Amino acid sequence: MNEPNQDDWESDMAKPRWSHVFLRFQLLMLTSMYIGYAALMLCRNTIIACSVQLVEDPTLDIDKESFGHLMAWHSAGAILGKLVTGPGTGLLGGRRMFLLALSLTAIANIGFAFSSTFFLFAAFNFFGQAAKAGGWPAMAQLVRSWFPKTRYGQVWSVIATSSRVGTIAAGLLFGFLLTMLEWRNVFLVSAALTGGVIIALYATLKQTPKDAGLPSLQDQEKESVPEESGVPVPAHALENTTLLQACWSFATSGRFWLIGMSIVFLTVCMDFLNFIPLYLSEELKLSSDNAAQAGTAFPWGMFCALLLTSFYYDRLSKFQLICVIGCQLVFSCLAILVLWRLDVVPEDARAATAIVTIFLLGLAISPAYYVPMSVFSVAFGGKHAGFLVAIIDIFGYAAAILFNFFGGTIAQNHGWGIFLSGLLAVALMATISMVSFLLLDWRSSKQIAS
């Protein structure tokens, strides 16, 4: 009897281990993206945590109106960043783009710390958000390389909680540091923390399974289908298309336009976060550090919602998602209504009511903002997923420019009541457009199945 070939023996021995090794690397990639994006959000939200000190600093001449203008430059930077990093991710790969985004965002925070004029503040805020914009397209490429479609909802829900962790950490940590340090030093601390994350991710983050010595996800999916079944693994519809051809496919898709409009209105609702410390400081007479910490109620609500979403999103049918996410968005409208009419609440209960309501607003709105768009982009965009998610984000950031620019002016000149009444109208439009997208997505899935 012939002795078995050594290579065959090693191959046979390796097969049972691939799934376990691959699972460990999936968890490592998920953890790396989680920590990295939390660091990006830590840098991004440094300015929000320090907003009250910036407005109160007599040497800067910044009020609510000019702070809103500053945040408008923030959103403009995001648009430029998406336009560059969307196609750039396809050229550089998810790993390189992710590390580059982290590095440039940290550098922007250092520049902001040493600025003293509105022009420099706006320039570094613009630059920092442009750099940070590369994070989500980069992760879209990494998710596509490492995770199957059946896990997209769960993976994106988990990753989205990292943005809330970064936001919460910014509010709590920087709120505490503001009791001991001036705002400039807080920006330097956020940059230093991000630098440590970059060093760690350089060693742990892998572009594809092959870079870790593992078979690709596509190869494993092919092996999971028995050859005798005669069922081929279909290629993605956009696998062999150019970027221009993919753009035509996007532009002729009704789902693309509906999810884009949904993100327009949802981004405005999300950017209320930029004004929460100022709102709490003026309406509830909180100090700058307490306002920054109380403002974390919004990201805490988002974190809890996204954590729950990771357990149910992939388990629900597309029709069930219409009902669940639609009801969540209706609830977000009710939360904004409570904040708008906070004056009818007894004065001694206003602080608790406002903070709880802000928590519930984050709880209601975040699943609709993060998950459907991300799942749709990776599933529909294929190898162009990074570019697609960037384009959809541009819809939102274009709206955020207008909201931040005029929102600060409205709050400064007309008060928070008018500000919140406008936000309520936007939330109603977000509900209508998102439910319309989910309905069309459900009908599309039924056509494919038939």
C-alpha positions as CSV (number, residue, x, y, z in Angstrom):
1,M,0.0,0.0,0.0
2,N,1.3,3.4,-0.9
3,E,2.0,5.9,1.8
4,P,-0.2,9.0,1.7
5,N,1.4,12.0,0.1
6,Q,2.6,14.6,2.7
7,D,0.8,17.5,1.0
8,D,-2.4,15.6,0.9
9,W,-2.1,14.7,4.6
10,E,-1.5,18.4,5.5
11,S,-4.5,19.4,3.3
12,D,-6.8,16.9,4.9
13,M,-5.7,17.9,8.4
14,A,-6.1,21.6,7.6
15,K,-9.6,21.4,6.3
16,P,-11.3,20.9,9.7
17,R,-9.3,23.7,11.2
18,W,-10.0,26.4,8.5
19,S,-13.4,27.3,9.9
20,H,-12.0,27.8,13.4
21,V,-9.0,29.8,12.3
22,F,-11.1,31.9,10.0
23,L,-13.6,32.6,12.7
24,R,-10.8,33.8,15.0
25,F,-9.5,36.1,12.2
26,Q,-13.0,37.4,11.6
27,L,-13.3,38.3,15.2
28,L,-9.9,40.0,15.1
29,M,-10.9,42.0,12.0
30,L,-14.2,43.0,13.6
31,T,-12.4,44.1,16.8
32,S,-9.8,46.0,14.8
33,M,-12.4,47.9,12.8
34,Y,-14.4,48.5,16.0
35,I,-11.5,50.1,17.9
36,G,-10.3,52.0,14.8
37,Y,-13.7,53.6,14.0
38,A,-14.3,54.4,17.7
39,A,-11.0,56.3,17.6
40,L,-12.1,58.2,14.5
41,M,-15.3,59.2,16.3
42,L,-13.3,60.1,19.4
43,C,-11.4,62.6,17.2
44,R,-14.5,63.7,15.4
45,N,-16.5,64.5,18.6
46,T,-13.7,66.3,20.4
47,I,-15.0,69.6,19.0
48,I,-18.5,68.8,20.2
49,A,-17.3,67.9,23.7
50,C,-15.4,71.2,23.8
51,S,-18.1,73.3,22.1
52,V,-19.3,75.1,25.3
53,Q,-15.7,76.1,26.2
54,L,-15.1,77.3,22.6
55,V,-18.2,79.5,22.7
56,E,-17.4,80.8,26.2
57,D,-13.7,81.5,25.3
58,P,-13.5,85.4,25.1
59,T,-10.4,85.2,22.9
60,L,-12.1,83.3,20.1
61,D,-15.3,85.4,19.4
62,I,-17.4,82.2,18.6
63,D,-21.1,82.1,19.3
64,K,-23.8,79.5,18.4
65,E,-24.1,81.0,14.9
66,S,-20.4,80.8,14.1
67,F,-20.2,77.4,15.8
68,G,-22.9,76.2,13.4
69,H,-20.9,77.7,10.5
70,L,-17.8,75.8,11.8
71,M,-19.8,72.6,11.8
72,A,-20.9,73.3,8.2
73,W,-17.3,73.3,7.2
74,H,-17.1,70.0,9.0
75,S,-19.8,68.5,6.8
76,A,-18.3,70.1,3.6
77,G,-15.1,68.3,4.5
78,A,-17.0,65.0,4.7
79,I,-18.3,65.5,1.2
80,L,-14.9,66.1,-0.3
81,G,-13.6,63.1,1.8
82,K,-16.3,60.8,0.4
83,L,-15.6,61.8,-3.2
84,V,-11.9,61.1,-2.7
85,T,-11.9,58.1,-0.4
86,G,-14.8,56.3,-2.1
87,P,-12.9,55.5,-5.3
88,G,-9.6,55.8,-3.4
89,T,-10.6,52.8,-1.3
90,G,-10.8,50.7,-4.5
91,L,-7.3,51.7,-5.4
92,L,-5.6,51.5,-2.0
93,G,-7.7,48.8,-0.4
94,G,-9.6,48.9,2.8
95,R,-6.7,48.4,5.2
96,R,-4.5,51.2,3.8
97,M,-7.4,53.6,3.5
98,F,-8.5,52.9,7.1
99,L,-5.0,53.5,8.5
100,L,-4.6,56.6,6.4
101,A,-7.9,58.0,7.6
102,L,-6.9,57.5,11.2
103,S,-3.5,59.1,10.7
104,L,-4.8,62.2,9.0
105,T,-7.7,62.7,11.4
106,A,-5.3,62.7,14.3
107,I,-3.1,65.2,12.6
108,A,-6.1,67.5,12.0
109,N,-6.9,67.5,15.7
110,I,-3.3,68.6,16.5
111,G,-3.7,71.4,14.0
112,F,-7.0,72.5,15.5
113,A,-5.4,72.6,18.9
114,F,-2.8,75.1,17.8
115,S,-5.3,77.3,15.8
116,S,-6.6,80.7,17.0
117,T,-8.6,82.1,14.1
118,F,-12.0,81.0,12.6
119,F,-10.3,80.4,9.3
120,L,-7.8,77.9,10.8
121,F,-10.5,76.3,12.9
122,A,-12.6,75.8,9.8
123,A,-9.6,74.6,7.7
124,F,-8.6,71.9,10.2
125,N,-12.2,70.9,10.9
126,F,-12.7,70.5,7.1
127,F,-9.5,68.6,6.7
128,G,-10.2,66.3,9.7
129,Q,-13.7,65.3,8.5
130,A,-12.4,64.8,5.0
131,A,-9.9,62.3,6.4
132,K,-12.4,60.7,8.7
133,A,-14.7,60.1,5.8
134,G,-12.5,57.3,4.6
135,G,-13.4,55.1,7.5
136,W,-16.8,53.8,6.4
137,P,-15.8,53.1,2.7
138,A,-12.7,51.3,3.9
139,M,-14.7,49.1,6.3
140,A,-17.2,48.3,3.5
141,Q,-14.4,46.7,1.5
142,L,-13.1,44.9,4.6
143,V,-16.5,43.6,5.5
144,R,-17.0,42.3,2.0
145,S,-13.7,40.4,2.1
146,W,-14.2,38.9,5.5
147,F,-18.0,38.3,6.1
148,P,-20.8,36.5,4.2
149,K,-24.0,38.3,3.2
150,T,-26.0,36.5,5.8
151,R,-24.0,38.3,8.5
152,Y,-24.0,41.8,7.0
153,G,-26.8,43.1,9.3
154,Q,-25.2,41.8,12.4
155,V,-21.7,42.9,11.4
156,W,-22.8,46.5,10.5
157,S,-24.9,46.8,13.6
158,V,-21.9,45.8,15.8
159,I,-19.5,48.1,13.9
160,A,-22.0,51.0,14.2
161,T,-21.9,50.7,18.0
162,S,-18.2,51.6,17.8
163,S,-19.2,55.1,16.5
164,R,-21.3,55.5,19.6
165,V,-18.5,54.2,21.9
166,G,-16.2,56.8,20.4
167,T,-18.9,59.5,20.9
168,I,-19.7,58.4,24.5
169,A,-16.0,58.3,25.3
170,A,-15.5,61.8,23.9
171,G,-18.3,63.2,26.1
172,L,-17.4,61.4,29.3
173,L,-13.6,61.4,29.0
174,F,-13.2,64.9,27.6
175,G,-16.0,66.2,29.8
176,F,-13.9,65.0,32.8
177,L,-10.6,66.4,31.3
178,L,-12.2,69.8,30.7
179,T,-12.4,70.1,34.5
180,M,-8.6,70.0,34.6
181,L,-7.4,71.0,31.1
182,E,-8.2,73.7,28.6
183,W,-9.8,72.7,25.4
184,R,-6.6,72.8,23.4
185,N,-5.0,70.1,25.5
186,V,-8.1,68.0,25.1
187,F,-7.6,68.0,21.3
188,L,-4.0,66.8,21.8
189,V,-5.1,64.0,24.1
190,S,-7.6,62.7,21.5
191,A,-4.8,62.8,18.8
192,A,-2.4,60.9,21.1
193,L,-5.0,58.2,21.9
194,T,-5.7,57.8,18.1
195,G,-1.9,57.4,17.5
196,G,-1.8,54.4,19.9
197,V,-4.7,52.8,18.0
198,I,-2.9,53.3,14.7
199,I,0.2,51.4,15.9
200,A,-2.0,48.5,17.1
201,L,-4.1,48.2,13.9
202,Y,-1.0,48.3,11.7
203,A,-0.2,44.9,13.2
204,T,-3.7,43.3,13.4
205,L,-5.6,44.6,10.4
206,K,-5.6,42.4,7.2
207,Q,-7.0,43.4,3.9
208,T,-8.2,39.9,2.8
209,P,-8.1,36.4,4.3
210,K,-5.3,35.5,1.8
211,D,-3.1,38.1,3.6
212,A,-3.6,36.1,6.7
213,G,-2.7,32.8,4.9
214,L,-6.3,31.7,4.7
215,P,-8.5,30.8,1.7
216,S,-10.7,33.6,0.5
217,L,-14.3,33.9,1.5
218,Q,-15.4,33.1,-2.0
219,D,-13.3,29.9,-2.1
220,Q,-14.8,28.8,1.2
221,E,-18.3,29.5,-0.1
222,K,-17.6,27.4,-3.2
223,E,-16.3,24.5,-1.0
224,S,-19.4,24.7,1.1
225,V,-21.5,23.8,-2.0
226,P,-21.1,20.1,-2.9
227,E,-19.9,19.6,-6.5
228,E,-22.6,17.0,-7.2
229,S,-25.3,19.4,-6.3
230,G,-24.7,21.2,-9.6
231,V,-25.5,24.6,-7.9
232,P,-22.9,27.1,-9.0
233,V,-22.0,30.1,-6.7
234,P,-23.3,33.1,-8.7
235,A,-21.0,36.0,-9.3
236,H,-22.1,39.5,-8.2
237,A,-23.9,41.4,-10.9
238,L,-21.3,44.2,-10.8
239,E,-18.3,42.0,-10.4
240,N,-17.0,42.7,-13.9
241,T,-18.1,46.3,-14.3
242,T,-16.1,49.5,-14.4
243,L,-16.8,52.3,-11.9
244,L,-18.6,54.2,-14.6
245,Q,-20.8,51.3,-15.4
246,A,-21.5,50.8,-11.7
247,C,-22.5,54.4,-11.4
248,W,-25.1,53.9,-14.2
249,S,-26.5,50.9,-12.3
250,F,-26.8,53.0,-9.1
251,A,-28.4,55.9,-10.9
252,T,-31.1,53.7,-12.5
253,S,-32.0,52.1,-9.2
254,G,-35.0,53.4,-7.3
255,R,-33.7,52.0,-4.1
256,F,-30.5,54.0,-4.5
257,W,-32.4,57.3,-4.7
258,L,-34.8,56.4,-1.8
259,I,-32.0,55.4,0.5
260,G,-30.1,58.6,-0.5
261,M,-33.1,60.7,0.4
262,S,-33.5,58.8,3.7
263,I,-29.9,59.5,4.6
264,V,-30.5,63.2,3.8
265,F,-33.1,63.6,6.5
266,L,-31.6,61.1,9.0
267,T,-28.2,62.8,8.9
268,V,-29.9,66.1,9.9
269,C,-31.5,64.3,12.8
270,M,-28.2,62.7,13.8
271,D,-26.4,66.1,13.6
272,F,-28.6,67.4,16.4
273,L,-25.8,65.7,18.4
274,N,-23.6,68.7,17.4
275,F,-25.9,71.1,19.3
276,I,-26.9,69.0,22.3
277,P,-24.2,70.3,24.8
278,L,-25.2,73.9,23.8
279,Y,-28.9,73.1,24.1
280,L,-28.5,71.5,27.5
281,S,-26.2,74.3,28.7
282,E,-28.7,77.0,27.8
283,E,-32.0,75.3,28.4
284,L,-31.0,73.5,31.7
285,K,-28.2,75.9,32.8
286,L,-25.6,73.2,32.9
287,S,-21.8,73.9,33.1
288,S,-19.6,73.1,30.1
289,D,-18.3,69.8,31.6
290,N,-21.7,68.6,32.8
291,A,-23.3,69.5,29.4
292,A,-20.7,67.5,27.6
293,Q,-21.3,64.5,29.8
294,A,-25.1,64.8,29.8
295,G,-25.0,65.0,26.0
296,T,-23.7,61.4,25.9
297,A,-27.3,60.3,26.5
298,F,-27.8,60.5,22.8
299,P,-25.0,58.2,21.8
300,W,-25.8,55.9,24.8
301,G,-29.3,55.4,23.3
302,M,-27.7,54.8,19.9
303,F,-25.3,52.2,21.3
304,C,-28.1,50.3,23.1
305,A,-30.2,50.3,19.9
306,L,-27.5,49.1,17.6
307,L,-26.5,46.4,20.1
308,L,-30.1,45.1,20.0
309,T,-30.2,45.5,16.2
310,S,-27.2,43.1,15.9
311,F,-29.4,40.3,17.3
312,Y,-32.5,40.8,15.3
313,Y,-31.8,42.5,11.9
314,D,-30.6,39.4,10.0
315,R,-33.4,37.3,11.6
316,L,-36.2,39.5,10.4
317,S,-37.8,39.3,7.0
318,K,-37.6,42.4,4.8
319,F,-41.3,43.0,5.4
320,Q,-40.9,42.7,9.2
321,L,-38.1,45.3,8.9
322,I,-40.5,47.8,7.4
323,C,-42.7,47.5,10.5
324,V,-39.9,47.6,13.1
325,I,-37.8,50.4,11.6
326,G,-40.9,52.4,10.7
327,C,-42.2,52.2,14.3
328,Q,-38.8,53.3,15.6
329,L,-38.8,56.4,13.4
330,V,-42.3,57.3,14.5
331,F,-41.1,57.1,18.1
332,S,-38.1,59.4,17.2
333,C,-40.6,62.0,16.1
334,L,-42.4,61.8,19.4
335,A,-39.1,62.2,21.2
336,I,-38.4,65.4,19.3
337,L,-41.9,66.7,20.1
338,V,-41.2,66.2,23.8
339,L,-38.0,68.3,23.6
340,W,-39.8,70.9,21.6
341,R,-42.5,71.3,24.3
342,L,-40.2,70.9,27.3
343,D,-41.5,74.1,28.7
344,V,-44.7,72.3,29.7
345,V,-42.8,69.9,32.0
346,P,-42.4,71.0,35.6
347,E,-39.1,72.9,36.1
348,D,-37.7,70.5,38.7
349,A,-38.2,67.5,36.2
350,R,-37.0,69.2,33.0
351,A,-33.4,68.0,33.3
352,A,-34.3,64.4,33.8
353,T,-36.9,64.5,31.2
354,A,-34.6,66.1,28.6
355,I,-31.8,63.6,29.2
356,V,-34.1,60.6,29.1
357,T,-35.8,61.9,26.0
358,I,-32.4,62.5,24.3
359,F,-31.5,58.9,25.2
360,L,-34.7,57.6,23.6
361,L,-34.2,59.7,20.5
362,G,-30.8,58.1,20.0
363,L,-32.4,54.7,20.7
364,A,-35.0,55.2,18.0
365,I,-33.1,56.8,15.2
366,S,-29.8,55.0,15.0
367,P,-30.8,51.6,13.5
368,A,-32.4,53.3,10.5
369,Y,-29.4,55.6,10.0
370,Y,-26.6,53.0,10.1
371,V,-27.8,49.5,9.1
372,P,-30.1,49.6,6.0
373,M,-27.7,51.8,4.1
374,S,-24.7,49.8,5.0
375,V,-26.3,46.4,4.2
376,F,-27.7,47.7,0.9
377,S,-24.3,49.2,-0.1
378,V,-22.3,46.0,0.4
379,A,-25.0,43.7,-1.1
380,F,-25.9,46.0,-4.1
381,G,-22.5,47.5,-4.7
382,G,-20.3,44.4,-4.7
383,K,-16.7,45.3,-5.4
384,H,-17.9,49.0,-5.7
385,A,-19.4,48.9,-2.2
386,G,-16.9,51.4,-0.8
387,F,-17.8,53.9,-3.5
388,L,-21.5,53.3,-3.2
389,V,-21.5,53.9,0.6
390,A,-19.5,57.0,0.0
391,I,-21.9,58.4,-2.5
392,I,-24.9,57.7,-0.3
393,D,-23.1,59.4,2.6
394,I,-22.6,62.5,0.4
395,F,-26.4,62.9,0.2
396,G,-26.4,63.2,4.0
397,Y,-23.4,65.4,4.4
398,A,-24.8,67.9,1.8
399,A,-27.9,68.2,3.9
400,A,-25.8,68.5,7.1
401,I,-24.0,71.5,5.6
402,L,-27.3,73.4,5.4
403,F,-28.5,72.2,8.8
404,N,-25.3,73.1,10.6
405,F,-25.0,76.5,8.8
406,F,-28.6,77.6,9.3
407,G,-29.3,75.6,12.4
408,G,-26.8,77.6,14.5
409,T,-28.2,80.8,13.1
410,I,-31.8,79.7,13.9
411,A,-30.8,78.7,17.5
412,Q,-28.9,82.0,17.9
413,N,-31.6,84.3,16.6
414,H,-34.9,82.5,17.1
415,G,-34.3,80.1,20.0
416,W,-34.4,76.4,20.5
417,G,-38.2,76.1,20.0
418,I,-38.0,77.1,16.4
419,F,-34.9,74.9,15.9
420,L,-36.7,71.8,17.3
421,S,-39.9,72.4,15.3
422,G,-37.8,72.3,12.1
423,L,-36.1,69.2,13.3
424,L,-39.5,67.5,13.9
425,A,-40.5,68.2,10.3
426,V,-37.2,66.6,9.1
427,A,-37.8,63.5,11.3
428,L,-41.2,63.1,9.7
429,M,-39.7,63.2,6.2
430,A,-37.0,60.7,7.3
431,T,-39.8,58.3,8.4
432,I,-41.6,58.5,5.1
433,S,-38.5,58.1,2.9
434,M,-37.0,55.2,4.9
435,V,-40.3,53.3,4.9
436,S,-40.6,53.8,1.2
437,F,-37.0,52.5,0.7
438,L,-37.7,49.4,2.8
439,L,-40.9,48.7,1.0
440,L,-39.2,48.9,-2.4
441,D,-36.4,46.7,-1.1
442,W,-38.9,44.1,0.0
443,R,-40.6,44.1,-3.4
444,S,-37.3,43.8,-5.1
445,S,-36.4,40.8,-3.0
446,K,-39.7,39.1,-3.9
447,Q,-39.1,39.6,-7.6
448,I,-35.6,38.1,-7.3
449,A,-37.0,35.1,-5.4
450,S,-39.7,34.5,-8.0
